[in-house]
Amino acid sequence: MISVKKKLIILSCSIIFLLLLSGCTENQKEQIEDIKKNVTNSPPVAIINADGIIKNPPEYLNMGILDGVAYDGKTIIFDASDSYDSDGDSLSYEWIWADSSTSTGVRANKVFEIDDVKNLDGFSMVYSVTLVVSDGRFSSLASYKIGIIPEKIKLYFSDGELLLNKPDTYNEKIRIGFGKIKNTEGLEYILTSPIKIQNCKYVASIYIEKPRFSIINKISFTLINNSGETIDTVEDEYGLPDSIWKEKTIEINGEINQLEELKKIIIDIDGFSIRNKVDIYYGGVKDSNIVFDYS
């Protein structure tokens, strides 16, 4: 079986031979040179490198299907400078993004965003990048699959809810009995739809305002999954010197060690107040929030 390339060579040689027999004009000589170049020309080789990706991706990602991983909102520089053409022809470069938009040039910058972390299902958003390299006669393609993950997920505490967007400014008074601070019904903050959280560290910042000489002895902080099971519990206790303040952002640190489907958070505050006035603030500059850090 004769290959297509060999057939082209035989056909081209035949055409050249016939042109030579019939005598060549200058225009025909140029045509012969073009035929020779087309017969001997090799297509370019397209190669993609990327700068701005995570050097040590999280272990939960399947790197067998990805060429690289990056955080959302970060600028990724795609580089085709290692592409080459064995014939030494000058090359042109076109980048085709996942949304079908295009860029040109040997290098191209791209920022990938995650519209809704709920769509991640705990893993990465995968985008395909295609590079088209042309020498004017032939083109070749290369593709790069990049996984985009959040660097951080931030949720805001609101009136009985956990929100992805910061709420309006307001405060919630903790229900207490006479003298003793105890949120008798518990402070529960629920997601309308659960969010899958991979293993990471988290920091909760709770903005509290109280009379200066009211005492907060302990804050219990519990993360609950969609099945009602405890993901993690942190209890911070405070001595008398640590409780002499009027308003303060209290930070609670914890860790998640495996993929979990977060549904709600429960906060318990224990202490003693001489007046029925202990508030947790939401929204504005005094917002209470929790940040899951993947970095």
C-alpha positions as CSV (number, residue, x, y, z in Angstrom):
1,M,0.0,0.0,0.0
2,I,1.5,3.3,-1.1
3,S,1.1,6.1,1.5
4,V,-0.6,9.4,0.7
5,K,2.6,11.3,1.1
6,K,4.4,9.0,-1.4
7,K,1.5,9.4,-3.9
8,L,1.8,13.2,-3.5
9,I,5.5,13.0,-4.2
10,I,5.0,10.8,-7.3
11,L,2.3,13.1,-8.6
12,S,4.4,16.2,-7.9
13,C,7.4,14.7,-9.6
14,S,5.3,13.9,-12.6
15,I,4.0,17.4,-12.9
16,I,7.4,18.9,-12.6
17,F,8.7,16.5,-15.2
18,L,6.0,17.5,-17.7
19,L,6.6,21.1,-17.0
20,L,10.3,20.7,-17.7
21,L,9.6,18.8,-20.9
22,S,7.3,21.6,-22.2
23,G,9.7,24.4,-21.2
24,C,9.2,26.6,-18.2
25,T,8.1,30.2,-17.9
26,E,9.1,32.2,-14.9
27,N,5.7,31.7,-13.4
28,Q,5.9,28.0,-14.0
29,K,9.3,27.9,-12.3
30,E,7.8,29.6,-9.2
31,Q,5.0,27.0,-9.3
32,I,7.6,24.2,-9.4
33,E,9.4,25.7,-6.4
34,D,6.0,25.9,-4.5
35,I,5.4,22.2,-5.4
36,K,8.8,21.2,-4.1
37,K,8.2,23.1,-0.8
38,N,4.8,21.5,-0.3
39,V,6.2,18.0,-1.0
40,T,9.2,18.4,1.3
41,N,7.6,20.7,4.0
42,S,6.9,19.1,7.4
43,P,4.1,20.3,9.7
44,P,5.1,22.3,12.8
45,V,5.0,20.7,16.3
46,A,2.8,22.5,18.8
47,I,3.9,22.4,22.5
48,I,2.2,24.1,25.4
49,N,3.8,25.1,28.7
50,A,2.0,27.0,31.5
51,D,3.2,29.3,34.2
52,G,1.2,30.1,37.3
53,I,0.0,26.6,38.0
54,I,0.3,25.0,41.5
55,K,3.6,23.2,41.8
56,N,2.3,20.6,44.3
57,P,-1.4,20.0,43.5
58,P,-3.7,18.6,46.3
59,E,-3.6,14.8,46.5
60,Y,-7.4,14.4,46.0
61,L,-7.1,15.6,42.3
62,N,-6.8,13.1,39.5
63,M,-3.7,14.4,37.8
64,G,-4.0,11.5,35.3
65,I,-6.5,13.6,33.4
66,L,-5.0,17.0,34.0
67,D,-1.9,18.8,32.7
68,G,-1.9,21.3,35.4
69,V,-3.9,22.9,38.3
70,A,-4.4,26.5,39.2
71,Y,-6.3,28.6,41.7
72,D,-9.3,30.6,40.4
73,G,-8.8,34.3,39.8
74,K,-5.0,33.8,39.2
75,T,-3.4,34.8,35.9
76,I,-2.0,31.8,34.0
77,I,0.5,32.4,31.2
78,F,0.3,29.9,28.4
79,D,3.6,29.7,26.4
80,A,4.1,28.1,22.9
81,S,7.7,29.1,22.5
82,D,8.9,25.5,22.6
83,S,6.9,24.8,19.5
84,Y,9.1,24.3,16.4
85,D,9.2,23.7,12.7
86,S,11.9,21.4,11.3
87,D,11.9,23.4,8.1
88,G,12.7,26.6,9.9
89,D,9.4,28.3,8.7
90,S,8.1,31.2,10.7
91,L,5.1,30.3,12.8
92,S,1.8,31.8,13.8
93,Y,0.0,30.9,17.0
94,E,-3.7,30.9,17.9
95,W,-5.2,30.0,21.3
96,I,-8.7,28.7,21.5
97,W,-10.3,28.9,25.0
98,A,-13.1,26.8,26.5
99,D,-15.7,29.5,25.7
100,S,-14.6,29.5,22.0
101,S,-12.9,33.0,22.3
102,T,-9.4,33.2,20.8
103,S,-6.1,34.9,21.4
104,T,-3.0,35.2,19.2
105,G,0.7,35.3,19.9
106,V,3.4,33.0,21.2
107,R,2.2,33.7,24.7
108,A,-1.3,34.3,26.1
109,N,-2.6,35.2,29.5
110,K,-5.9,33.8,30.9
111,V,-7.8,34.1,34.2
112,F,-10.2,31.3,35.1
113,E,-13.1,32.0,37.5
114,I,-15.3,29.6,39.4
115,D,-18.9,31.0,39.2
116,D,-20.3,28.8,41.9
117,V,-18.3,26.6,44.3
118,K,-21.4,24.4,44.7
119,N,-20.9,23.2,41.1
120,L,-17.4,21.8,41.9
121,D,-18.7,18.8,43.7
122,G,-15.6,19.0,45.9
123,F,-13.1,18.7,43.0
124,S,-11.9,21.0,40.2
125,M,-13.5,22.8,37.3
126,V,-11.8,21.5,34.2
127,Y,-11.1,23.7,31.2
128,S,-9.5,22.8,27.8
129,V,-7.1,25.1,26.1
130,T,-6.2,24.4,22.4
131,L,-3.1,25.8,20.6
132,V,-3.0,26.0,16.8
133,V,0.4,26.4,15.3
134,S,0.8,27.1,11.6
135,D,3.7,27.6,9.2
136,G,1.5,29.0,6.5
137,R,1.0,25.6,4.8
138,F,0.4,23.1,7.5
139,S,-1.1,23.4,11.0
140,S,-0.8,21.3,14.1
141,L,-2.7,21.3,17.4
142,A,-1.9,20.8,21.0
143,S,-4.3,20.7,24.0
144,Y,-3.9,21.5,27.7
145,K,-6.4,20.4,30.3
146,I,-6.2,22.7,33.4
147,G,-8.1,22.1,36.6
148,I,-9.3,25.2,38.5
149,I,-9.8,25.0,42.3
150,P,-10.7,27.7,44.8
151,E,-7.8,29.0,46.9
152,K,-10.3,29.8,49.6
153,I,-14.0,29.4,50.2
154,K,-15.6,32.1,52.3
155,L,-19.0,31.8,53.9
156,Y,-20.8,34.5,55.8
157,F,-22.9,34.0,58.9
158,S,-26.3,35.5,58.7
159,D,-29.7,35.1,60.5
160,G,-29.8,31.3,60.7
161,E,-28.0,31.0,57.3
162,L,-24.6,30.5,55.8
163,L,-24.2,32.6,52.7
164,L,-21.7,32.9,49.8
165,N,-22.4,36.7,49.7
166,K,-21.9,39.2,52.5
167,P,-25.3,40.0,54.1
168,D,-26.5,43.4,55.1
169,T,-25.3,44.8,58.4
170,Y,-27.3,43.7,61.5
171,N,-26.8,42.0,64.8
172,E,-28.4,39.0,66.6
173,K,-28.9,39.1,70.3
174,I,-28.0,35.9,72.1
175,R,-30.9,34.6,74.1
176,I,-29.7,34.2,77.7
177,G,-31.2,33.5,81.1
178,F,-30.7,35.9,84.0
179,G,-27.0,36.3,84.6
180,K,-25.8,33.3,82.7
181,I,-24.9,33.6,79.0
182,K,-26.2,30.5,77.2
183,N,-27.8,30.5,73.8
184,T,-30.6,28.2,75.0
185,E,-31.8,27.3,71.5
186,G,-28.3,27.1,69.9
187,L,-27.1,29.3,67.1
188,E,-27.5,27.3,63.9
189,Y,-26.4,28.5,60.5
190,I,-27.6,26.4,57.6
191,L,-26.7,26.3,53.9
192,T,-29.7,26.2,51.6
193,S,-27.6,23.6,49.5
194,P,-24.7,21.7,51.0
195,I,-21.2,22.5,49.8
196,K,-18.5,19.8,49.4
197,I,-15.3,20.8,51.2
198,Q,-12.0,19.0,50.7
199,N,-9.4,18.5,53.4
200,C,-8.2,21.9,54.4
201,K,-7.7,24.3,57.4
202,Y,-10.4,26.8,58.3
203,V,-10.7,30.0,60.4
204,A,-14.0,31.3,61.7
205,S,-14.1,34.9,62.7
206,I,-17.0,35.8,65.0
207,Y,-17.7,39.4,65.8
208,I,-19.1,39.8,69.3
209,E,-20.2,42.8,71.3
210,K,-20.9,42.7,75.1
211,P,-20.7,44.8,78.3
212,R,-17.0,45.1,79.2
213,F,-17.3,43.1,82.4
214,S,-19.5,40.3,81.0
215,I,-17.5,37.1,80.9
216,I,-17.3,34.6,78.0
217,N,-15.9,31.4,79.3
218,K,-16.2,29.1,76.3
219,I,-17.2,29.0,72.7
220,S,-18.0,25.7,71.0
221,F,-17.9,25.5,67.3
222,T,-19.3,22.5,65.4
223,L,-19.5,21.7,61.7
224,I,-22.3,19.3,60.6
225,N,-22.5,17.4,57.3
226,N,-25.6,16.7,55.2
227,S,-26.3,13.5,57.1
228,G,-26.4,15.2,60.5
229,E,-23.0,13.9,61.5
230,T,-20.2,16.0,63.1
231,I,-17.4,16.9,60.8
232,D,-15.3,18.8,63.4
233,T,-15.8,20.4,66.8
234,V,-13.6,23.0,68.4
235,E,-13.9,24.3,71.9
236,D,-12.0,27.4,73.0
237,E,-12.0,28.4,76.7
238,Y,-11.2,31.8,78.0
239,G,-9.9,33.0,81.3
240,L,-10.9,36.2,83.1
241,P,-8.2,38.4,81.7
242,D,-9.2,37.3,78.2
243,S,-12.8,38.4,78.7
244,I,-12.4,42.0,79.7
245,W,-13.4,43.7,76.4
246,K,-16.5,45.3,74.9
247,E,-16.2,44.2,71.2
248,K,-13.9,41.7,69.6
249,T,-13.5,39.4,66.6
250,I,-12.9,35.9,68.1
251,E,-11.0,33.5,65.8
252,I,-11.6,29.8,65.9
253,N,-9.2,27.5,64.0
254,G,-10.0,24.0,62.8
255,E,-9.2,21.4,60.2
256,I,-11.1,19.1,57.8
257,N,-9.3,15.9,57.0
258,Q,-11.4,14.4,54.2
259,L,-14.0,15.3,51.6
260,E,-17.1,16.4,53.5
261,E,-20.5,17.8,52.6
262,L,-21.0,20.8,54.8
263,K,-24.6,21.6,55.7
264,K,-24.6,23.7,58.9
265,I,-22.6,25.2,61.7
266,I,-23.6,25.4,65.3
267,I,-22.1,27.9,67.7
268,D,-22.5,27.7,71.5
269,I,-21.4,30.5,73.8
270,D,-21.1,30.1,77.6
271,G,-20.4,32.8,80.2
272,F,-21.9,35.3,82.5
273,S,-23.4,38.8,81.9
274,I,-24.7,41.4,84.3
275,R,-27.0,42.7,81.6
276,N,-29.0,40.9,78.9
277,K,-26.9,42.3,76.0
278,V,-24.6,40.0,74.1
279,D,-24.7,40.4,70.3
280,I,-23.1,38.6,67.3
281,Y,-22.7,40.9,64.3
282,Y,-23.2,40.0,60.6
283,G,-22.4,41.9,57.4
284,G,-20.6,45.2,56.9
285,V,-17.2,45.8,58.5
286,K,-18.2,43.7,61.5
287,D,-19.1,40.6,59.5
288,S,-18.8,37.1,61.0
289,N,-17.5,34.5,58.6
290,I,-15.6,31.3,58.0
291,V,-12.8,30.8,55.5
292,F,-11.8,27.3,54.2
293,D,-8.2,27.6,53.1
294,Y,-6.8,25.3,50.3
295,S,-3.5,27.1,49.8
